[in-house]
Amino acid sequence: MLKTYAIDYTIRPQYNHIVTTHFTDDPVEVENLLMHLLVSRAHIGEIRRHGAPLVGHQYDRMLKIAAERIASAMLLESLALDSSAVKDRFGLAI
């Protein structure tokens, strides 16, 4: 059966050209993988949902959510704030 989400990515793209695809049905797992890929500076190729590539706003929204979660976690830890303070001061939620 076709998985709901598929993400094509390349780890260390400056040294590696092998594209890996991660398949999952869990949207939270997709966010967590995108967060990991962003932090590790991997090349994120295509994100597909039900076999169709996400384009434009849908693609950008998935990456924006992952980036906001990363920023929120960094502020939470670096400034020793609680999640409500991060949301109030910076508009970011975990």
N, C-alpha and C positions, 0 to 999 in steps of 0.2 A: 504494500500500500504506500502511496505517495505521502511523504511527510509534509506537514504544513509549511515549514520554513526551510530554506536552503541558503547558506551563506558561502560564497566563494571568496577565498582570501589567500594571501601569500605572506608567509612569515619571512622577515628579513629580506625584503624585495631587492635590496641592493646587491645581495649575494645569491639569491635563490629565485628561480622563475617557476617553481612548481606550484600550481594552484591546488589548494585543498578545499574541499567542500564539506561543510558541517550541516547535517540534517537534524531537525528536531520538530516536535509538535508544541513545545512549550515556549510561549512568548517571553517569559522571564529569563529563560535560558538564552534566548536570542539577545536580549539586552545585556546579560552578563558576558556573553561571548563578544559582543560589539565593544563593551567597555574594555575587556582584556585586549582586544585587537587595537583599539585606539591608544591605550597606554603603551603597548609594545611597538607602536608605530608600524604595524603590519599594513599591507596594501589590502583594502577591502574592495573587492571587485563588484560582485552582484549580490543582491539580496532578493530572493524569490519567495513568494507566498502562493501556495497552491500551484506551483509551477510557473507562474507569471512573474516576470521581474518587476520589482518596485521601482518606480521612476519618479523623478521630480519631488513633489512635496512628501509623498509617502516614504521615499528613500531618505530624504533629509530629516524627516520627523524621527525615524528610528535612530539615526545617528545623533540627532540633537538630544534625545532622551538619554542615550548612553553618555554623551558628553556632559550633560547636566548632572547626572548621577556621579560621575567622576569628580567634577568640580565641587559638588556638595560634600562628598566624602573627604576631599582634600581640605576644604574649609573647616569641616567638622573637626578633623584631626589637628590641623595646623594651628587653628585659633582656639582650640579647646572649647568649642561651642556645643550646645545641644541642637538637635535637629529643628526645633521650633525657632531658635535664634537664627539659624542659617536661612530658614524660610522667610522670616521677618526681615532680616537685614539684606539678603541677597536674592530673595525670590526663588530659591532653589529648594527642592524637597528630595529626600532620599526615598 
